[in-house]
Amino acid sequence: MVKVTVCLICYNQEKYIEQTLDSIFEQHYANLEVIIADDCSTDNSKKIIETFLQKNQLDWNFLPSDVNVGMQKNWQNCIEAATGDYIALLEGDDFWNDPDKIQKQVEILEQDKTLSACFTNSLVINEMSDRHYPEYVTDKIERLTFSSLLKGNNIPTCTVLFRRHKINFPPAFFKSPYVDWIIHLSNAKTGDYFFLDEKTSTYRLHENGAYGGQTEINRHLKMIKTLECLKVIFSDEPDLKVINQNLKDSFQKVAYLYKEMNQSAKFYKFKIKSKLLA
C-alpha cells in the first residue's frame, strides 16, 4: 500500500480544528503520514491539537511554529516535510466527510500514471450569509490540463491528492495571496488533474477565511496580485496570453467597482491598466 502524507496547515482555527482532525482520523486508508503545521496560532488551536493527539495516542508529526511565518511559508514547510508517495492538502477550517476519500483517489492515480493529481467536489458551509451553495465545483470537467488550469482555479484545496514531486517555491510564490493555484499549476506541468464528481469534503466560507473574509473589491485586488505572480513564475509558458486576459478582466472589474464607489482616480487607474493589456 502506497504511503499518503496529509499536509494540514492551521492558523487560529480553534472553532474548527478538532472536526478537521477527526475527519483525518476517520479515514479508512491505513498507510497515512499526517503533518500538522500550525503557524503560531494565538488562540487555543495548538492546545486542541496537542490534546487530540494525546487522547488518541497518535504519532502524527506536529510542527508548531514559534513565530508567524505566513500561509505561503507554512504550506512550503508542510509540503517539504512530506515523505509519502502522495500528498493530500487540508486546511484547519475544512474537513473530509467521506472516510474513503483517500482510498478512492489513490486507486485512480495508481490506475493512470499520466495523472499528477485527483480532486473531488465539495460541499460548502456558508457562515457569512443565508446564501446556499449546493456544491463547490460546477463545471465538472473530468480532466484538467496545465493550459485549462491557467484559465482559472475552481479546485477545492481540501479535496486534492497529488503525486509528491519536487515543487519549486520561487520568490513570487511568497507574494501571492492565493498559493493553491500555483501548487496546482506546478503539479499540472507533470500530468493532468482528474475530477472525481463526489462530495468527499466540506469547504467552510467564513469571515476569518483567506477568501471569505474579504470584500468583493479586495478579492479582485488579491486576484490581480496572484495573476501578476503567475506571470512571473510561468513566464516561459506559451499560454501566457491567458493570464494577460484574466488580468485585463480583473482590472476592468476593479475599475467599475471603484466607479460605483465614486472613486474616479482609482477607476481611471485600473481602466488604463486594462487598456494597456488590450
Salt bridges, closest charged atoms under 4 A:
GLU18 OE2 - LYS55 NZ 3.82
GLU33 OE2 - LYS3 NZ 3.88
ASP93 OD2 - HIS206 NE2 2.73
ASP98 OD2 - LYS104 NZ 2.70
ASP100 OD1 - HIS28 ND1 2.81
GLU110 OE2 - LYS113 NZ 3.26
ASP112 OD2 - ARG143 NH1 3.19
GLU127 OE2 - ARG204 NH1 3.18
GLU135 OE2 - LYS140 NZ 3.27
GLU135 OE1 - LYS199 NZ 3.39
ASP192 OD2 - ARG143 NE 2.75
ASP197 OD2 - LYS140 NZ 3.55
GLU198 OE1 - LYS104 NZ 2.71
GLU216 OE2 - HIS220 NE2 3.94
GLU237 OE2 - LYS189 NZ 2.28
